[in-house]
Amino acid sequence: MENVGFIGLGIMGRPMARNLLKAGYPLVVYDLNPAPVAELVAAGAAAGTSCADVAARADVIITMLPNSPDVRQAVLGPGGVLEGAAPGAVVVDMSSIAPLASREIATVLAERDVAMLDAPVSGGEPKAIEGTLAIMVGGPEPVFERVKGILSHMGASVTRVGEIGSGNVAKLANQIIVGLNIAAVGEAMVLATKAGVDPAKVFQAIRGGLAGSTVLEAKMPLVLARNFKPGFRIELHVKDLANAVETAASLGVPSPLSAEVLRIMRVLQQSGHAREDHGGLVQYYEQLADVQVKAH
Ligand code: NAD
């Protein structure tokens, strides 16, 4: 069994690392925040003292960090993975970052004979806990084959999409679809509520039809319960949609709907909702319509 390093023990990384421990992998972990490191050590992991230290003690180094600058810092910065990784090691970045950043980081690692995959995930905290994430991978096929077994303990599906950066392209597509769905649910349910109709009944009436979706099933009960505890924070979805709009612009692809939902999420981010779940987007419509979506 390969020695695995895990850097970034936040909402997602903590349960993902736990699942690797459960599967029996020798695990060394690190986070800037000591609390989740202590938690994982209590569960059987070894504590790393820096990203470089984790890399020196592992064959496969997984990162689960917020955005491109964080991954650059942890991998290429001072005390980073590159300083500790031995030739032949593999970095698997499971963060959702800009595809171009994945390619650039992989190029620098390759100069030291360290391979890299981008392997972002979908499914959120519940599926991270269950080990049933959807994992979308970019990078060389032989490297994918080497680490697929490790990834399978964190995901129900592990799909190689193409070369490095492709995993994050798939993730941008995922985030566009999820973000626009959340906005559609918010817009529709505020309309129903303002029209005097019970949104819980509307949910029951439409969930089995064409408007039914994973987003509707996951987020509508939380909206009705006024539960916006993250989950997936609005500030992270802002990051993903900004990456989507930027990538679309660089390719000459129109992205008007993503741009509008990004604008709505930024309004919420700047008005005290940044750390709420993205299901809280409904509050933008509620504030303007002066109504609250809840069961009658
Ligand atoms: P988080 O903010 O909860 O966790 C990030 C962790 O990284 C924190 O514990 C932070 O201390 C640590 N960190 C930051 N910089 C570091 C560094 N240089 N060295 C070591 N540790 C560092 O975020 P999260 O919700 O776990 O999300 C992580 C990634 O997964 C993001 O890219 C996010 O978009 C993606 N994602 C999240 C969800 C979700 O539902 N939360 C779902 C799918 C994908």
Residues whose N, C-alpha, C, O or C-beta is under 5 A from the ligand:
A	BS01	NAD	G8 L9 G10 I11 M12 G13 Y30 D31 L32 N33 M64 L65 P66 N67 D70 Q73 A74 M94 S95 S96 V121 S122 G123 G124 E125 G231 F232 L236
